[in-house]
Amino acid sequence: MCKCNKDIFAITIIMKASALNILNTLREHGFIALFVGGCVRDLLMGREPEDFDIATNASPAQVMQIFQRTIPVGVQFGIVIVLMKGAKFEVAQFRDATDPANYLRHDALHRDFTINGMFYDPDTEQVFDYVGGQHDIDRRLIRGIENPYARFVEDRLRMMRAIRFAVTRDYHIEAETFAAIQELAPQISSVSVERIRDELLKILMSPHPERGLRLLDETGLLAPILPEITALKGLPQPEQFHPEGDVLTHTLLMLQHLARSSGGKGGANPELAMGVLLHDVGKPQTFTRTDRIRFHDHAHVGAAIAENLCLRLKFSLKATEKITTLVKEHLKFFDAEQMKKSTLKRFLRQEHLADLLELHRLDCLASNKDLSHYHFCLARLEEFRNEKDMIRPPQLISGQDLIQLGIAPGPIFRQLLEYIEDAQLEGSISTRQQALELVKEIRHTLSIE
């Protein structure tokens, strides 16, 4: 056992007074209570923990009696969430609370990795480390506790967690632990898709998402989780546009640039991260080689694949729509300079433009580094914003106006109203009277009734 850096613990405990309050309340009721897991790891690393977990010999029923606001999320596993001052704290019963002589050691031996298997007593400032967690922090090593194979069988999601911890902290995975993941990788499919999705996003939003994807591939986890991405391996691209290599290499470079754009700290929004991962997912199905390698309509094919993938991983409908849009629209920047003014304005006013621009920028940086289309769109966007009515002009006429002009309701209404808006966006009309005159002209030309 050892003493920890008092200043680090003191500062963070003050910031997390609610967690200390819960721990002390349990002790006042006669129970043993210690901080455990990730918060101890982070404090030893000099980082502020994102959350504080507490281990105790109190049963879930006793915890729920002591605290007024609780959520019994995993009572069958001895876990209760205690709510305090808007925060959630996980309180877990020792795995063998009936053996006071060995409950800490027994509990530690069934946690996932050595760096997560330590306990801390804030009163004595003492760390209880039965698994060599501190040594592995010094070695920057992710190591399954005692028997990695057994730890992964207990919860197969731990295989993805090993990779997530490695890329979020820039650690290496110990050889026996790595081998156990490779052996059990096909069994990841037994884990719920929601848990897989959440771990995948944490990897993609880490400081080293490209390394995370490589580790998923090297361990054999990528194929059962994302077969659409393994299909990108070795798929050639035209060298004049993609000197970096195959489609997977290009995607990995984009992920690397994505992390760099946030200062190397990760944290990109999840939809953009998924958009980067999936933007070229349609290329395997559209690959042809004639005068050169081509991927005809791969953005639209990829959008359909991305939508199915998002539904499979149970993304929300809103997130699925955004990810699908990013994939479908990512090539349109290459046509921006040839677009009509109205078409370009519509393109540049869409809801997800900021992420689309960033996706395009990353796409260019990871290929031929030609950012001319990106800068063109930024310049035109600024220009349009300075124009009167910008790129979202007010509606000059409505369907009721068309009826009053003697036009029968139907699909023609939408076409006419879009035509009027096109004229506004082009700058050829700006008043209601001009819009009505334009409709009359169109009606006469096309003999619309």
C-alpha positions in Angstrom: 0.0 0.0 0.0 1.2 3.6 -0.5 0.5 7.2 0.1 -0.7 9.3 -2.9 0.1 12.9 -4.0 -1.9 14.7 -1.3 -2.3 17.9 -3.3 -3.8 16.2 -6.3 -6.3 14.3 -4.2 -7.2 17.2 -2.0 -7.9 19.6 -5.0 -10.0 17.0 -6.8 -11.9 15.8 -3.7 -12.9 19.4 -3.0 -14.2 19.7 -6.5 -16.1 16.4 -6.0 -17.5 17.2 -2.6 -20.7 15.2 -3.3 -18.7 12.0 -3.8 -16.9 12.5 -0.5 -20.2 13.2 1.1 -21.6 9.9 -0.1 -18.5 8.0 1.1 -18.7 9.6 4.5 -22.4 9.1 4.9 -21.9 5.3 4.3 -19.1 5.3 6.9 -21.3 7.1 9.4 -23.9 4.3 9.0 -21.2 1.8 9.9 -20.2 0.6 6.5 -16.8 0.4 4.8 -16.5 2.7 1.8 -13.6 3.5 -0.5 -13.1 5.2 -3.9 -12.3 2.7 -6.6 -11.5 2.2 -10.2 -11.0 5.0 -12.7 -11.0 7.9 -10.3 -8.1 6.4 -8.4 -6.3 5.7 -11.7 -6.8 9.2 -12.9 -5.7 10.8 -9.7 -2.5 8.8 -9.7 -1.9 10.0 -13.2 -2.4 13.6 -12.1 -5.7 13.9 -14.0 -9.0 15.2 -12.8 -11.5 12.2 -12.8 -14.6 12.5 -14.9 -16.5 10.6 -12.2 -16.0 9.0 -8.8 -17.1 5.4 -8.1 -17.5 4.0 -4.6 -17.0 0.5 -3.3 -18.7 -0.6 -0.1 -19.9 -3.5 1.9 -23.4 -2.1 2.1 -26.0 -3.9 0.1 -27.9 -2.2 -2.7 -31.0 -2.2 -0.4 -29.1 -0.6 2.4 -27.7 2.1 0.0 -31.2 2.9 -1.2 -32.4 3.2 2.4 -29.6 5.6 3.3 -29.9 8.0 0.3 -33.1 9.6 -0.8 -32.4 9.7 -4.5 -31.1 6.5 -6.1 -31.4 4.5 -9.3 -31.2 0.7 -9.1 -29.4 0.3 -12.4 -27.7 -3.0 -11.5 -29.0 -4.3 -8.2 -28.4 -7.9 -9.4 -24.7 -6.9 -9.7 -24.7 -4.9 -6.4 -24.7 -1.5 -8.2 -26.8 1.5 -7.3 -26.6 5.0 -8.7 -26.8 7.7 -6.1 -27.9 11.2 -7.3 -26.6 14.2 -5.5 -26.5 17.9 -6.6 -27.2 17.0 -10.2 -24.5 14.4 -10.5 -24.6 10.6 -10.6 -22.3 8.4 -8.5 -22.0 4.6 -8.9 -22.0 2.8 -5.5 -21.1 -0.9 -5.9 -21.1 -3.6 -3.2 -17.9 -5.6 -2.8 -18.0 -8.8 -4.8 -17.6 -10.8 -1.6 -18.8 -8.5 1.2 -19.0 -11.4 3.7 -15.3 -11.9 3.9 -13.9 -8.8 5.6 -10.4 -10.1 5.6 -10.2 -10.4 1.8 -13.0 -8.3 0.3 -10.7 -5.7 -1.2 -8.4 -8.2 -2.8 -11.2 -10.4 -4.0 -13.0 -7.4 -5.5 -9.9 -6.1 -7.2 -9.1 -9.5 -8.8 -12.4 -9.4 -10.7 -12.1 -5.9 -12.1 -11.0 -5.4 -15.7 -7.5 -4.0 -15.9 -4.8 -3.4 -13.3 -4.9 0.4 -13.7 -8.6 0.2 -12.7 -8.2 -2.2 -9.8 -7.1 0.1 -7.0 -8.9 1.6 -4.0 -8.3 4.8 -2.2 -9.1 5.9 1.4 -9.3 9.7 1.5 -9.0 9.8 5.3 -5.6 8.1 5.4 -4.7 9.1 1.8 -3.8 5.4 1.2 -4.0 3.5 -2.0 -4.8 -0.2 -1.8 -3.2 -1.9 -4.8 -3.3 -5.7 -5.0 -2.9 -6.0 -8.7 0.1 -3.9 -9.7 -1.9 -1.0 -11.1 0.6 1.7 -10.0 3.4 -0.2 -11.7 1.4 -0.5 -14.9 0.6 3.2 -14.8 4.4 3.8 -14.6 4.9 1.4 -17.6 1.9 2.9 -19.5 0.4 -0.6 -19.9 -3.1 -2.0 -20.2 -3.0 -5.4 -18.6 -6.0 -7.6 -17.7 -6.0 -8.6 -14.1 -4.6 -12.0 -13.2 -6.1 -13.9 -16.1 -7.1 -11.6 -19.1 -9.0 -14.3 -20.8 -11.2 -14.8 -17.7 -11.7 -11.1 -17.3 -12.9 -10.8 -21.0 -15.2 -13.8 -20.6 -16.8 -12.0 -17.6 -17.6 -9.1 -19.9 -16.6 -9.2 -23.5 -17.0 -5.4 -23.9 -13.8 -5.2 -21.9 -12.0 -6.1 -25.1 -13.0 -2.8 -26.7 -12.4 -1.0 -23.4 -8.8 -2.2 -23.5 -8.4 -0.4 -26.8 -10.2 2.7 -25.6 -8.0 3.0 -22.6 -4.9 2.5 -24.8 -5.8 5.3 -27.2 -7.2 7.8 -24.7 -4.1 7.5 -22.5 -1.5 6.6 -25.1 -0.8 3.3 -23.4 0.2 -0.1 -24.9 -1.7 -3.3 -24.4 0.2 -6.1 -22.6 1.0 -9.1 -24.9 -1.1 -11.7 -23.0 -4.0 -9.3 -22.8 -3.7 -8.6 -26.5 -3.6 -12.3 -27.3 -6.7 -12.9 -25.2 -8.6 -10.3 -27.2 -7.5 -11.8 -30.5 -8.8 -15.2 -29.3 -12.1 -14.0 -28.1 -12.7 -11.2 -30.7 -15.5 -13.1 -32.6 -17.5 -13.2 -29.4 -17.8 -9.4 -29.3 -21.1 -10.0 -31.2 -22.7 -11.2 -28.0 -22.5 -7.8 -26.5 -25.4 -5.4 -27.0 -25.0 -3.1 -30.0 -25.7 -0.1 -27.8 -22.6 -0.8 -25.6 -20.5 -1.5 -28.7 -21.6 1.8 -30.3 -20.8 3.8 -27.2 -17.3 2.3 -26.9 -16.7 2.8 -30.6 -17.6 6.5 -30.3 -15.2 6.9 -27.4 -12.4 5.4 -29.5 -13.3 7.6 -32.5 -13.4 10.7 -30.3 -10.1 9.9 -28.5 -6.8 11.7 -29.1 -5.7 8.8 -31.3 -8.7 7.5 -33.2 -6.6 6.2 -36.1 -4.6 4.0 -33.7 -7.8 2.8 -32.1 -9.2 1.7 -35.5 -5.9 -0.1 -36.3 -6.0 -1.9 -32.9 -9.6 -2.9 -33.6 -8.4 -4.4 -36.9 -5.3 -6.0 -35.5 -7.2 -7.7 -32.6 -9.9 -9.0 -34.9 -12.6 -6.9 -33.4 -13.2 -4.7 -36.4 -14.6 -7.4 -38.7 -17.6 -8.5 -36.5 -18.3 -4.9 -35.5 -17.8 -3.0 -38.7 -17.4 -5.3 -41.7 -18.1 -2.3 -43.9 -14.8 -0.8 -42.8 -12.7 -3.9 -43.2 -13.8 -3.9 -46.8 -11.8 -0.7 -47.3 -8.5 -2.5 -46.6 -6.4 -2.8 -49.7 -8.9 -1.1 -52.0 -6.8 1.0 -54.4 -7.5 4.6 -55.4 -6.3 6.7 -58.3 -2.8 8.0 -57.3 -3.3 11.5 -58.8 -6.1 12.1 -56.3 -5.0 9.8 -53.5 -1.2 9.5 -53.3 -1.6 8.3 -49.7 -2.8 4.8 -50.7 -5.8 2.6 -50.2 -9.2 3.7 -48.9 -8.6 2.5 -45.3 -5.3 4.4 -45.2 -7.1 7.5 -46.4 -9.7 7.1 -43.7 -7.1 6.6 -41.0 -5.3 9.8 -42.1 -8.6 11.7 -41.9 -9.2 10.4 -38.3 -5.7 11.5 -37.4 -6.4 15.0 -38.8 -9.7 15.0 -37.0 -8.0 14.5 -33.6 -5.3 17.1 -34.5 -8.0 19.7 -35.3 -9.1 19.5 -31.6 -5.6 20.1 -30.3 -4.8 16.4 -30.1 -7.3 16.0 -27.2 -10.0 14.2 -29.1 -13.6 15.4 -28.6 -15.0 15.8 -32.1 -18.8 15.5 -32.1 -19.8 11.9 -32.6 -21.7 12.4 -35.9 -18.7 14.1 -37.5 -16.4 11.3 -36.3 -18.8 8.7 -37.8 -19.1 10.8 -41.0 -15.3 10.7 -41.3 -15.3 6.9 -40.7 -18.0 6.2 -43.2 -17.6 8.9 -45.9 -16.0 6.4 -48.4 -17.9 3.3 -47.3 -19.6 3.1 -50.7 -16.3 2.7 -52.6 -16.0 -1.1 -52.4 -19.4 -1.6 -54.1 -18.7 1.1 -56.8 -15.1 0.2 -57.6 -14.4 0.0 -61.4 -11.2 0.2 -63.4 -11.3 1.5 -66.9 -9.0 4.2 -68.1 -8.4 4.8 -64.3 -9.9 3.7 -61.1 -13.4 5.1 -60.5 -16.1 5.0 -57.8 -19.2 6.1 -59.6 -21.9 7.5 -57.3 -20.1 6.2 -54.2 -21.4 9.0 -52.0 -25.1 8.0 -52.6 -24.3 4.3 -52.3 -22.3 5.0 -49.2 -25.1 7.0 -47.6 -27.4 4.0 -47.9 -24.8 1.8 -46.3 -24.2 4.3 -43.6 -27.9 4.6 -42.8 -28.2 0.8 -42.4 -25.1 0.7 -40.3 -26.4 3.4 -38.0 -29.7 1.7 -37.6 -27.9 -1.6 -36.8 -25.9 0.2 -34.1 -29.1 1.9 -32.8 -28.1 5.5 -33.3 -30.9 7.9 -32.8 -32.9 8.9 -35.9 -31.5 12.4 -35.6 -27.9 11.2 -35.5 -28.5 8.7 -38.3 -29.9 11.5 -40.5 -26.9 13.7 -39.9 -24.3 11.0 -40.5 -26.1 9.9 -43.6 -26.2 13.5 -44.9 -22.5 13.9 -44.3 -21.7 10.8 -46.3 -24.1 11.7 -49.1 -23.1 15.3 -49.5 -19.3 15.2 -48.9 -18.4 15.3 -52.6 -20.5 18.3 -53.6 -17.8 20.8 -52.7 -15.9 19.7 -55.8 -18.9 21.0 -57.9 -19.4 24.3 -56.0 -17.6 26.6 -58.4 -19.9 25.4 -61.3 -23.1 25.7 -59.3 -25.7 28.3 -60.1 -25.9 31.0 -57.4 -29.2 29.7 -56.1 -28.0 26.1 -56.0 -24.8 27.2 -54.2 -26.8 29.2 -51.7 -29.1 26.3 -50.9 -26.1 24.0 -50.5 -24.3 26.5 -48.1 -27.3 27.1 -46.0 -28.0 23.5 -45.0 -28.2 22.5 -41.4 -25.0 20.5 -41.2 -22.8 22.8 -43.2 -20.2 23.3 -40.5 -19.5 19.6 -40.2 -19.7 19.1 -43.9 -17.1 21.8 -44.4 -14.8 20.2 -41.8 -15.4 16.7 -43.4 -14.3 18.1 -46.8 -11.3 19.9 -45.3 -10.2 16.6 -43.6 -10.8 14.7 -46.8 -8.5 17.1 -48.7 -5.8 17.0 -46.1 -5.7 13.2 -46.1 -5.4 13.1 -49.9 -4.0 15.7 -52.4 -4.2 18.6 -49.9 -6.0 20.8 -52.4 -8.2 23.1 -50.3 -9.2 25.4 -53.1 -12.9 24.3 -53.0 -13.0 24.6 -49.3 -11.7 28.2 -49.4 -14.0 29.1 -52.3 -17.0 28.0 -50.3 -15.9 29.9 -47.2 -15.4 33.0 -49.3 -18.8 32.7 -51.0 -20.5 32.0 -47.7 -19.1 35.2 -46.2 -20.1 37.1 -49.4 -23.7 35.8 -49.2 -24.0 36.6 -45.5 -23.2 40.2 -46.3 -25.9 40.4 -49.0 -29.4 41.7 -48.2 -31.6 38.8 -47.0 -28.4 36.7 -46.9 -29.1 33.1 -48.1 -32.5 32.6 -46.5 -34.7 35.2 -48.2 -38.2 35.8 -46.9 -41.0 34.0 -48.7 -42.6 36.5 -51.1 -45.8 34.5 -52.0 -47.6 31.4 -50.7 -49.8 28.7 -52.0 -52.9 30.8 -51.3 -51.5 33.4 -53.7 -51.2 30.7 -56.4 -54.8 29.7 -55.8 -55.9 33.3 -56.2 -54.1 33.4 -59.5 -56.3 30.5 -60.6 -53.7 27.7 -60.3 -55.1 24.4 -59.0 -53.4 22.9 -55.9 -50.9 20.1 -56.6 -47.2 19.2 -57.1 -46.9 22.3 -59.3 -47.2 24.5 -56.2 -43.9 23.3 -54.7 -42.2 23.7 -58.1 -43.4 27.2 -58.6 -42.5 28.3 -55.0 -39.0 26.8 -55.4 -38.7 28.6 -58.8 -39.6 31.9 -57.1 -37.1 31.3 -54.4 -34.4 30.5 -57.0 -35.1 33.9 -58.6 -34.7 35.5 -55.2 -31.4 33.7 -54.5 -30.1 34.6 -58.0 -31.0 38.2 -57.2 -33.4 38.7 -60.1 -36.4 39.5 -58.0 -36.9 40.9 -54.5 -40.5 42.0 -54.1 -43.9 40.4 -53.8 -45.1 42.1 -57.0 -42.1 40.8 -58.9 -42.8 37.3 -57.7 -46.5 37.5 -58.7 -45.5 38.8 -62.2 -43.0 36.0 -62.6 -45.7 33.3 -61.7 -48.1 34.9 -64.3 -45.3 34.7 -66.9 -44.5 31.1 -66.1 -48.2 30.2 -66.1 -48.7 31.8 -69.5 -45.6 30.2 -71.0 -46.4 26.7 -69.7 -50.2 27.0 -70.0 -50.6 26.1 -66.3 -54.2 25.8 -65.1 
